[in-house]
Every structure is written in C-alpha cells, then in structure tokens.
Amino acid sequence: MILTVTLNPSLDRTIEVDRLACGEVQRVTTARLDPGGKGVNVARALLANGVPARAVVPIAGAEGDQLVMLLGREGVDVAVVPIPGRTRSNTAIAEADGTVTKLNEPGPSLTDADLDALAEKVLEAADPGSWVALCGSLPPGVPHDVYATLTRLFSDAGLRVAVDSSGPAFRAAIAAGPELVKPNDDELAEAVGRPLPTLGDVIAAARELQDRGARTVLVSRGAAGAVLVDSDVVVGESPVEEPRSTVGAGDALLAGFLAARVRGDDHATAFAEALAWGAAAVRLPGSRMPGPDDIDRSIVRIVPEVVHGRRSSTTEGES
C-alpha cells in the first residue's frame, strides 16, 4: 500500500470559461467540485488505476465532512484526524487555451498532537518498505521542518519517503534524505535560489538537491515534459494537443511513478509511466484524476541523451 499525507487538504472547485475577463460578468461553461490537496490527488490517481493507497488527512468542519464524502464516492481509503476549524476551499478558473488561475485559501492550523496523530495513522497502516508521500503546502503556524521530521521518522521505521512540497518546508525535507523529491521548475528554482533557464540548469539544480540529501529527483516541467535525475539523467515529454486543466497534473505524474515502482519497474520505466499519467490528467477537466482508459502511453517520448544541457537531435529509440 502507498500512503499519502496531506497536511492541508481542500475542496477544489474548478470553473471553466472561454476566456477570463477580469471585472466582467461572464458565463461559466462547466463547473465541478473535487477533493483536493496534493497527497489526496496522488491517492485518487493510484486508486483510479487499481493501486492500493490510503490518504491520511486532517479534517475540519462541514467542508471536511464534504471532502470525506467526495473521497468515499471515488472509493478512496481515508484515515482521518479531526481538527478544529474548517477545511479550506480552493477555486481554479480554467480558460479554453489551458490557462488556469488558482485562488487557494490558507486552511486551518495543526497542533503538535494533530501531527503526532497523523504520523501514527501512517505507522499503523504501513508495512516495511511501503512508500509514504508527503505532499503539499503547510497550513498556517505549522513548523517549516515538519516534513523533515516526518521523513526521518518514517525512514527510521523502514518506509520509503517521497516529498512534493515547496519553500522552506521543501528545503528542510531535502536534508532529511527522502528517497524521492518531486519539485516543478519553479519549486526547484526556489530551492536552489537561482533561475533555471535551460535544461542543463535544471539538471544541475537537481544534482544539487542530491548533494543536499535527496536520492532521486523527479522534476515536472509542464508542457516541457519532465526530468528524472538519479545516478543517470532521463528527459522526456508527453505532448497534449488540447489541454483542459493542469490542476493535479504533477500529482498524477508522481502517482504514476510510484505505481510503477511498487510493481517493480526500474526508474526509467517508471518515469515513462509518470509522463503518461501526467498528460492524461491535463486532458481531463478540473482536478479529476485519470483512470486506465484515460492514459495513452504512446504519446510518451524519451530523449535518449542530453548534451550540454540541450536535448540531443537523436530521436531513434523513442518510446
């Protein structure tokens, strides 16, 4: 079983419009409400593809109850820690050209006792060697080193830890030695404190995260694809001609990678699977996670080698 921990889950409302015109009254094309939060989305994607997973979440108020209800409809196994306040609601406005504007609420805070209870839920459910994905932003007032603390706790218990976060929480977690980190371009640039205009810069920054403690770095790059850096470097893309929503695409990418690793695939094969899952999410509305019928592995293109930070012109052997 893969466990995910989302410290700041949400209700995610996605509104589709032809074009967002600020200050004007507009007609909505479609609207949907989904359970949200990075770790929640990873669990949803895994379960949609038959991979056993459990989402560990703090839940607050009527909004939290609604979140649990929505997850139940999708068949997601949820471990809940009740807390005071109310679970946050986020809004994404998706335009026809794929542009997404997001409005995210801060969410309720967590006490030390809440964090201990969440950790205990993971340890109760996990077997030695299980993956635990620590995902998303931190609620207000939570110490920035919380993911580092959890990474050490779970690693010491024999679990494999993946971290997908940003800012100080992400930087602190890297030093705790997680098996996998999954930043996007912006999060990676923030972590190393410099812009990353070229592919070579991205690879060098990923190597820096390895020097700091991360074992494997999976960088999601939006329309530019993704990069996997472990002992080797693998670069790939999965173009989407008609994107609908990028919300949750990185979460689906991480889920695809973890699903493949659990079934025993090597890193390169898992990377290709991750690209296919991420592209499938982009073709779907809102933060809907892809199932088997949505995933098209034929669009994945792996670049066989990288030269001086640029893609090689060689294309034979693409898959």
VEXVOTI-287859 format. One record per residue (C-alpha): residue number from 1; residue in three letters; y, z, x. Coordinates in steps of 0.02 Angstrom, whole numbers, plus 50000, padded with zeros to 5 digits. Layout:
BEGIN
<node seq="NUM" type="Ala" y="Y" z="Z" x="X"/>
...
//
This chain:
BEGIN
<node seq="1" type="Met" y="50000" z="50000" x="50000"/>
<node seq="2" type="Ile" y="50178" z="49961" x="50056"/>
<node seq="3" type="Leu" y="50306" z="50094" x="50011"/>
<node seq="4" type="Thr" y="50491" z="50062" x="49994"/>
<node seq="5" type="Val" y="50629" z="50193" x="49996"/>
<node seq="6" type="Thr" y="50794" z="50152" x="49912"/>
<node seq="7" type="Leu" y="50920" z="50293" x="49926"/>
<node seq="8" type="Asn" y="51050" z="50203" x="49819"/>
<node seq="9" type="Pro" y="50960" z="50103" x="49682"/>
<node seq="10" type="Ser" y="51056" z="50014" x="49546"/>
<node seq="11" type="Leu" y="51060" z="49918" x="49384"/>
<node seq="12" type="Asp" y="51108" z="49741" x="49434"/>
<node seq="13" type="Arg" y="51197" z="49634" x="49305"/>
<node seq="14" type="Thr" y="51213" z="49450" x="49352"/>
<node seq="15" type="Ile" y="51336" z="49339" x="49260"/>
<node seq="16" type="Glu" y="51330" z="49151" x="49285"/>
<node seq="17" type="Val" y="51486" z="49044" x="49263"/>
<node seq="18" type="Asp" y="51526" z="48864" x="49308"/>
<node seq="19" type="Arg" y="51671" z="48921" x="49417"/>
<node seq="20" type="Leu" y="51755" z="49090" x="49435"/>
<node seq="21" type="Ala" y="51941" z="49080" x="49395"/>
<node seq="22" type="Cys" y="52023" z="49248" x="49428"/>
<node seq="23" type="Gly" y="52143" z="49308" x="49295"/>
<node seq="24" type="Glu" y="52075" z="49192" x="49160"/>
<node seq="25" type="Val" y="51962" z="49216" x="49009"/>
<node seq="26" type="Gln" y="51800" z="49122" x="49040"/>
<node seq="27" type="Arg" y="51638" z="49085" x="48950"/>
<node seq="28" type="Val" y="51479" z="49150" x="49029"/>
<node seq="29" type="Thr" y="51334" z="49029" x="49048"/>
<node seq="30" type="Thr" y="51198" z="49162" x="49058"/>
<node seq="31" type="Ala" y="51186" z="49349" x="49093"/>
<node seq="32" type="Arg" y="51040" z="49458" x="49144"/>
<node seq="33" type="Leu" y="51005" z="49638" x="49192"/>
<node seq="34" type="Asp" y="50881" z="49678" x="49331"/>
<node seq="35" type="Pro" y="50827" z="49833" x="49426"/>
<node seq="36" type="Gly" y="50915" z="49831" x="49593"/>
<node seq="37" type="Gly" y="50930" z="49903" x="49767"/>
<node seq="38" type="Lys" y="50855" z="49826" x="49923"/>
<node seq="39" type="Gly" y="50696" z="49928" x="49928"/>
<node seq="40" type="Val" y="50672" z="49910" x="49741"/>
<node seq="41" type="Asn" y="50684" z="49721" x="49760"/>
<node seq="42" type="Val" y="50558" z="49721" x="49903"/>
<node seq="43" type="Ala" y="50434" z="49816" x="49794"/>
<node seq="44" type="Arg" y="50466" z="49699" x="49647"/>
<node seq="45" type="Ala" y="50433" z="49545" x="49754"/>
<node seq="46" type="Leu" y="50274" z="49619" x="49826"/>
<node seq="47" type="Leu" y="50204" z="49668" x="49657"/>
<node seq="48" type="Ala" y="50251" z="49499" x="49582"/>
<node seq="49" type="Asn" y="50133" z="49425" x="49712"/>
<node seq="50" type="Gly" y="49992" z="49548" x="49691"/>
<node seq="51" type="Val" y="50029" z="49654" x="49845"/>
<node seq="52" type="Pro" y="50009" z="49841" x="49809"/>
<node seq="53" type="Ala" y="50176" z="49929" x="49828"/>
<node seq="54" type="Arg" y="50268" z="50083" x="49769"/>
<node seq="55" type="Ala" y="50456" z="50105" x="49753"/>
<node seq="56" type="Val" y="50519" z="50280" x="49795"/>
<node seq="57" type="Val" y="50690" z="50310" x="49715"/>
<node seq="58" type="Pro" y="50812" z="50445" x="49662"/>
<node seq="59" type="Ile" y="50855" z="50428" x="49478"/>
<node seq="60" type="Ala" y="51009" z="50495" x="49388"/>
<node seq="61" type="Gly" y="51065" z="50494" x="49206"/>
<node seq="62" type="Ala" y="51038" z="50366" x="49069"/>
<node seq="63" type="Glu" y="51065" z="50224" x="49192"/>
<node seq="64" type="Gly" y="50923" z="50291" x="49298"/>
<node seq="65" type="Asp" y="50810" z="50302" x="49147"/>
<node seq="66" type="Gln" y="50852" z="50121" x="49107"/>
<node seq="67" type="Leu" y="50811" z="50071" x="49286"/>
<node seq="68" type="Val" y="50640" z="50153" x="49274"/>
<node seq="69" type="Met" y="50610" z="50067" x="49107"/>
<node seq="70" type="Leu" y="50652" z="49896" x="49180"/>
<node seq="71" type="Leu" y="50538" z="49926" x="49328"/>
<node seq="72" type="Gly" y="50400" z="49978" x="49209"/>
<node seq="73" type="Arg" y="50417" z="49813" x="49117"/>
<node seq="74" type="Glu" y="50383" z="49723" x="49281"/>
<node seq="75" type="Gly" y="50234" z="49834" x="49318"/>
<node seq="76" type="Val" y="50316" z="49915" x="49469"/>
<node seq="77" type="Asp" y="50238" z="50078" x="49527"/>
<node seq="78" type="Val" y="50382" z="50201" x="49542"/>
<node seq="79" type="Ala" y="50392" z="50375" x="49620"/>
<node seq="80" type="Val" y="50546" z="50461" x="49551"/>
<node seq="81" type="Val" y="50653" z="50605" x="49615"/>
<node seq="82" type="Pro" y="50775" z="50661" x="49478"/>
<node seq="83" type="Ile" y="50953" z="50699" x="49538"/>
<node seq="84" type="Pro" y="51118" z="50741" x="49452"/>
<node seq="85" type="Gly" y="51250" z="50610" x="49409"/>
<node seq="86" type="Arg" y="51213" z="50431" x="49360"/>
<node seq="87" type="Thr" y="51128" z="50287" x="49446"/>
<node seq="88" type="Arg" y="51254" z="50154" x="49496"/>
<node seq="89" type="Ser" y="51280" z="49985" x="49411"/>
<node seq="90" type="Asn" y="51321" z="49828" x="49511"/>
<node seq="91" type="Thr" y="51389" z="49662" x="49449"/>
<node seq="92" type="Ala" y="51364" z="49492" x="49529"/>
<node seq="93" type="Ile" y="51458" z="49337" x="49471"/>
<node seq="94" type="Ala" y="51363" z="49180" x="49518"/>
<node seq="95" type="Glu" y="51451" z="49011" x="49515"/>
<node seq="96" type="Ala" y="51365" z="48844" x="49491"/>
<node seq="97" type="Asp" y="51389" z="48797" x="49675"/>
<node seq="98" type="Gly" y="51293" z="48951" x="49732"/>
<node seq="99" type="Thr" y="51445" z="49060" x="49772"/>
<node seq="100" type="Val" y="51412" z="49242" x="49725"/>
<node seq="101" type="Thr" y="51545" z="49378" x="49704"/>
<node seq="102" type="Lys" y="51475" z="49555" x="49703"/>
<node seq="103" type="Leu" y="51552" z="49716" x="49637"/>
<node seq="104" type="Asn" y="51450" z="49866" x="49693"/>
<node seq="105" type="Glu" y="51478" z="50045" x="49636"/>
<node seq="106" type="Pro" y="51456" z="50188" x="49762"/>
<node seq="107" type="Gly" y="51317" z="50284" x="49674"/>
<node seq="108" type="Pro" y="51278" z="50472" x="49666"/>
<node seq="109" type="Ser" y="51256" z="50579" x="49821"/>
<node seq="110" type="Leu" y="51094" z="50660" x="49880"/>
<node seq="111" type="Thr" y="51064" z="50836" x="49942"/>
<node seq="112" type="Asp" y="50950" z="50884" x="50086"/>
<node seq="113" type="Ala" y="50825" z="50943" x="49956"/>
<node seq="114" type="Asp" y="50831" z="50772" x="49871"/>
<node seq="115" type="Leu" y="50799" z="50684" x="50037"/>
<node seq="116" type="Asp" y="50654" z="50801" x="50075"/>
<node seq="117" type="Ala" y="50579" z="50765" x="49905"/>
<node seq="118" type="Leu" y="50591" z="50578" x="49932"/>
<node seq="119" type="Ala" y="50509" z="50592" x="50102"/>
<node seq="120" type="Glu" y="50370" z="50697" x="50027"/>
<node seq="121" type="Lys" y="50337" z="50562" x="49896"/>
<node seq="122" type="Val" y="50309" z="50438" x="50037"/>
<node seq="123" type="Leu" y="50195" z="50551" x="50139"/>
<node seq="124" type="Glu" y="50091" z="50593" x="49985"/>
<node seq="125" type="Ala" y="50058" z="50410" x="49947"/>
<node seq="126" type="Ala" y="50043" z="50331" x="50120"/>
<node seq="127" type="Asp" y="49886" z="50305" x="50221"/>
<node seq="128" type="Pro" y="49892" z="50299" x="50412"/>
<node seq="129" type="Gly" y="49957" z="50128" x="50464"/>
<node seq="130" type="Ser" y="50047" z="50095" x="50299"/>
<node seq="131" type="Trp" y="50214" z="50008" x="50302"/>
<node seq="132" type="Val" y="50368" z="50101" x="50241"/>
<node seq="133" type="Ala" y="50527" z="50000" x="50212"/>
<node seq="134" type="Leu" y="50691" z="50100" x="50219"/>
<node seq="135" type="Cys" y="50817" z="49990" x="50133"/>
<node seq="136" type="Gly" y="50997" z="49977" x="50078"/>
<node seq="137" type="Ser" y="51163" z="50065" x="50089"/>
<node seq="138" type="Leu" y="51184" z="50253" x="50088"/>
<node seq="139" type="Pro" y="51257" z="50349" x="49941"/>
<node seq="140" type="Pro" y="51420" z="50445" x="49971"/>
<node seq="141" type="Gly" y="51401" z="50602" x="50075"/>
<node seq="142" type="Val" y="51230" z="50563" x="50148"/>
<node seq="143" type="Pro" y="51223" z="50584" x="50339"/>
<node seq="144" type="His" y="51228" z="50419" x="50431"/>
<node seq="145" type="Asp" y="51074" z="50467" x="50533"/>
<node seq="146" type="Val" y="50962" z="50488" x="50381"/>
<node seq="147" type="Tyr" y="50863" z="50327" x="50414"/>
<node seq="148" type="Ala" y="50841" z="50380" x="50596"/>
<node seq="149" type="Thr" y="50773" z="50548" x="50538"/>
<node seq="150" type="Leu" y="50655" z="50466" x="50414"/>
<node seq="151" type="Thr" y="50599" z="50336" x="50542"/>
<node seq="152" type="Arg" y="50547" z="50473" x="50663"/>
<node seq="153" type="Leu" y="50464" z="50574" x="50526"/>
<node seq="154" type="Phe" y="50361" z="50429" x="50460"/>
<node seq="155" type="Ser" y="50320" z="50359" x="50633"/>
<node seq="156" type="Asp" y="50256" z="50530" x="50687"/>
<node seq="157" type="Ala" y="50145" z="50527" x="50531"/>
<node seq="158" type="Gly" y="50066" z="50363" x="50589"/>
<node seq="159" type="Leu" y="50164" z="50247" x="50474"/>
<node seq="160" type="Arg" y="50245" z="50082" x="50518"/>
<node seq="161" type="Val" y="50430" z="50081" x="50479"/>
<node seq="162" type="Ala" y="50544" z="49936" x="50433"/>
<node seq="163" type="Val" y="50732" z="49962" x="50413"/>
<node seq="164" type="Asp" y="50852" z="49849" x="50318"/>
<node seq="165" type="Ser" y="51025" z="49926" x="50313"/>
<node seq="166" type="Ser" y="51197" z="49909" x="50391"/>
<node seq="167" type="Gly" y="51338" z="50001" x="50478"/>
<node seq="168" type="Pro" y="51315" z="50171" x="50561"/>
<node seq="169" type="Ala" y="51153" z="50205" x="50467"/>
<node seq="170" type="Phe" y="51075" z="50047" x="50537"/>
<node seq="171" type="Arg" y="51136" z="50077" x="50714"/>
<node seq="172" type="Ala" y="51068" z="50254" x="50715"/>
<node seq="173" type="Ala" y="50899" z="50197" x="50646"/>
<node seq="174" type="Ile" y="50876" z="50070" x="50785"/>
<node seq="175" type="Ala" y="50874" z="50207" x="50916"/>
<node seq="176" type="Ala" y="50732" z="50294" x="50821"/>
<node seq="177" type="Gly" y="50615" z="50150" x="50864"/>
<node seq="178" type="Pro" y="50568" z="50065" x="50699"/>
<node seq="179" type="Glu" y="50433" z="49933" x="50709"/>
<node seq="180" type="Leu" y="50542" z="49806" x="50619"/>
<node seq="181" type="Val" y="50726" z="49787" x="50576"/>
<node seq="182" type="Lys" y="50796" z="49652" x="50462"/>
<node seq="183" type="Pro" y="50983" z="49626" x="50477"/>
<node seq="184" type="Asn" y="51076" z="49474" x="50414"/>
<node seq="185" type="Asp" y="51201" z="49384" x="50526"/>
<node seq="186" type="Asp" y="51346" z="49497" x="50478"/>
<node seq="187" type="Glu" y="51246" z="49657" x="50496"/>
<node seq="188" type="Leu" y="51182" z="49603" x="50665"/>
<node seq="189" type="Ala" y="51358" z="49561" x="50725"/>
<node seq="190" type="Glu" y="51418" z="49730" x="50663"/>
<node seq="191" type="Ala" y="51276" z="49818" x="50753"/>
<node seq="192" type="Val" y="51318" z="49741" x="50923"/>
<node seq="193" type="Gly" y="51506" z="49743" x="50896"/>
<node seq="194" type="Arg" y="51545" z="49559" x="50925"/>
<node seq="195" type="Pro" y="51545" z="49393" x="50832"/>
<node seq="196" type="Leu" y="51390" z="49284" x="50843"/>
<node seq="197" type="Pro" y="51448" z="49104" x="50825"/>
<node seq="198" type="Thr" y="51292" z="49019" x="50896"/>
<node seq="199" type="Leu" y="51105" z="49033" x="50878"/>
<node seq="200" type="Gly" y="51097" z="49088" x="51059"/>
<node seq="201" type="Asp" y="51218" z="49230" x="51020"/>
<node seq="202" type="Val" y="51107" z="49285" x="50875"/>
<node seq="203" type="Ile" y="50953" z="49286" x="50986"/>
<node seq="204" type="Ala" y="51043" z="49383" x="51123"/>
<node seq="205" type="Ala" y="51103" z="49511" x="50996"/>
<node seq="206" type="Ala" y="50926" z="49531" x="50928"/>
<node seq="207" type="Arg" y="50864" z="49562" x="51106"/>
<node seq="208" type="Glu" y="50998" z="49696" x="51122"/>
<node seq="209" type="Leu" y="50928" z="49784" x="50968"/>
<node seq="210" type="Gln" y="50758" z="49780" x="51051"/>
<node seq="211" type="Asp" y="50832" z="49859" x="51207"/>
<node seq="212" type="Arg" y="50900" z="49998" x="51096"/>
<node seq="213" type="Gly" y="50732" z="50035" x="51016"/>
<node seq="214" type="Ala" y="50682" z="49908" x="50882"/>
<node seq="215" type="Arg" y="50516" z="49822" x="50916"/>
<node seq="216" type="Thr" y="50539" z="49666" x="50810"/>
<node seq="217" type="Val" y="50699" z="49592" x="50739"/>
<node seq="218" type="Leu" y="50698" z="49478" x="50587"/>
<node seq="219" type="Val" y="50871" z="49402" x="50558"/>
<node seq="220" type="Ser" y="50908" z="49321" x="50390"/>
<node seq="221" type="Arg" y="51043" z="49187" x="50405"/>
<node seq="222" type="Gly" y="51070" z="49121" x="50229"/>
<node seq="223" type="Ala" y="51071" z="48932" x="50221"/>
<node seq="224" type="Ala" y="51044" z="48926" x="50410"/>
<node seq="225" type="Gly" y="50870" z="48999" x="50390"/>
<node seq="226" type="Ala" y="50807" z="49145" x="50493"/>
<node seq="227" type="Val" y="50760" z="49201" x="50668"/>
<node seq="228" type="Leu" y="50614" z="49311" x="50721"/>
<node seq="229" type="Val" y="50627" z="49396" x="50890"/>
<node seq="230" type="Asp" y="50482" z="49496" x="50961"/>
<node seq="231" type="Ser" y="50406" z="49450" x="51130"/>
<node seq="232" type="Asp" y="50446" z="49270" x="51081"/>
<node seq="233" type="Val" y="50580" z="49186" x="50976"/>
<node seq="234" type="Val" y="50541" z="49088" x="50818"/>
<node seq="235" type="Val" y="50676" z="48994" x="50722"/>
<node seq="236" type="Gly" y="50651" z="48918" x="50550"/>
<node seq="237" type="Glu" y="50732" z="48863" x="50389"/>
<node seq="238" type="Ser" y="50684" z="48831" x="50208"/>
<node seq="239" type="Pro" y="50821" z="48723" x="50128"/>
<node seq="240" type="Val" y="50862" z="48745" x="49944"/>
<node seq="241" type="Glu" y="50945" z="48596" x="49861"/>
<node seq="242" type="Glu" y="51003" z="48687" x="49704"/>
<node seq="243" type="Pro" y="51034" z="48871" x="49741"/>
<node seq="244" type="Arg" y="51060" z="48985" x="49591"/>
<node seq="245" type="Ser" y="51085" z="49158" x="49666"/>
<node seq="246" type="Thr" y="51074" z="49232" x="49840"/>
<node seq="247" type="Val" y="51061" z="49410" x="49771"/>
<node seq="248" type="Gly" y="50899" z="49484" x="49834"/>
<node seq="249" type="Ala" y="50851" z="49335" x="49942"/>
<node seq="250" type="Gly" y="50847" z="49440" x="50101"/>
<node seq="251" type="Asp" y="50741" z="49569" x="50010"/>
<node seq="252" type="Ala" y="50616" z="49435" x="49959"/>
<node seq="253" type="Leu" y="50613" z="49372" x="50138"/>
<node seq="254" type="Leu" y="50570" z="49546" x="50202"/>
<node seq="255" type="Ala" y="50437" z="49566" x="50067"/>
<node seq="256" type="Gly" y="50356" z="49402" x="50116"/>
<node seq="257" type="Phe" y="50348" z="49454" x="50298"/>
<node seq="258" type="Leu" y="50272" z="49624" x="50257"/>
<node seq="259" type="Ala" y="50147" z="49548" x="50135"/>
<node seq="260" type="Ala" y="50084" z="49429" x="50268"/>
<node seq="261" type="Arg" y="50073" z="49564" x="50400"/>
<node seq="262" type="Val" y="49972" z="49676" x="50282"/>
<node seq="263" type="Arg" y="49845" z="49538" x="50256"/>
<node seq="264" type="Gly" y="49828" z="49518" x="50445"/>
<node seq="265" type="Asp" y="49936" z="49366" x="50482"/>
<node seq="266" type="Asp" y="50020" z="49356" x="50652"/>
<node seq="267" type="His" y="50209" z="49366" x="50668"/>
<node seq="268" type="Ala" y="50239" z="49178" x="50669"/>
<node seq="269" type="Thr" y="50135" z="49150" x="50512"/>
<node seq="270" type="Ala" y="50219" z="49299" x="50427"/>
<node seq="271" type="Phe" y="50388" z="49226" x="50474"/>
<node seq="272" type="Ala" y="50347" z="49062" x="50386"/>
<node seq="273" type="Glu" y="50290" z="49157" x="50232"/>
<node seq="274" type="Ala" y="50452" z="49257" x="50234"/>
<node seq="275" type="Leu" y="50556" z="49097" x="50236"/>
<node seq="276" type="Ala" y="50461" z="49029" x="50085"/>
<node seq="277" type="Trp" y="50486" z="49189" x="49985"/>
<node seq="278" type="Gly" y="50671" z="49198" x="50029"/>
<node seq="279" type="Ala" y="50701" z="49018" x="49974"/>
<node seq="280" type="Ala" y="50607" z="49048" x="49812"/>
<node seq="281" type="Ala" y="50724" z="49192" x="49770"/>
<node seq="282" type="Val" y="50877" z="49082" x="49798"/>
<node seq="283" type="Arg" y="50813" z="48959" x="49668"/>
<node seq="284" type="Leu" y="50800" z="49096" x="49535"/>
<node seq="285" type="Pro" y="50936" z="49175" x="49428"/>
<node seq="286" type="Gly" y="51011" z="49346" x="49462"/>
<node seq="287" type="Ser" y="50905" z="49461" x="49569"/>
<node seq="288" type="Arg" y="50741" z="49400" x="49496"/>
<node seq="289" type="Met" y="50601" z="49409" x="49625"/>
<node seq="290" type="Pro" y="50485" z="49260" x="49650"/>
<node seq="291" type="Gly" y="50303" z="49257" x="49598"/>
<node seq="292" type="Pro" y="50165" z="49142" x="49663"/>
<node seq="293" type="Asp" y="50218" z="48995" x="49554"/>
<node seq="294" type="Asp" y="50396" z="49003" x="49623"/>
<node seq="295" type="Ile" y="50351" z="48995" x="49808"/>
<node seq="296" type="Asp" y="50348" z="48824" x="49891"/>
<node seq="297" type="Arg" y="50283" z="48838" x="50069"/>
<node seq="298" type="Ser" y="50300" z="48650" x="50100"/>
<node seq="299" type="Ile" y="50489" z="48665" x="50123"/>
<node seq="300" type="Val" y="50474" z="48783" x="50272"/>
<node seq="301" type="Arg" y="50521" z="48704" x="50438"/>
<node seq="302" type="Ile" y="50485" z="48796" x="50600"/>
<node seq="303" type="Val" y="50582" z="48740" x="50754"/>
<node seq="304" type="Pro" y="50458" z="48732" x="50898"/>
<node seq="305" type="Glu" y="50576" z="48784" x="51036"/>
<node seq="306" type="Val" y="50753" z="48841" x="51068"/>
<node seq="307" type="Val" y="50856" z="48777" x="51214"/>
<node seq="308" type="His" y="51016" z="48863" x="51272"/>
<node seq="309" type="Gly" y="51047" z="48940" x="51102"/>
<node seq="310" type="Arg" y="51034" z="48774" x="51010"/>
<node seq="311" type="Arg" y="50891" z="48700" x="50912"/>
<node seq="312" type="Ser" y="50784" z="48579" x="51009"/>
<node seq="313" type="Ser" y="50790" z="48399" x="50949"/>
<node seq="314" type="Thr" y="50599" z="48400" x="50949"/>
<node seq="315" type="Thr" y="50530" z="48409" x="50772"/>
<node seq="316" type="Glu" y="50344" z="48370" x="50790"/>
<node seq="317" type="Gly" y="50229" z="48504" x="50726"/>
<node seq="318" type="Glu" y="50347" z="48569" x="50593"/>
<node seq="319" type="Ser" y="50260" z="48655" x="50450"/>
//
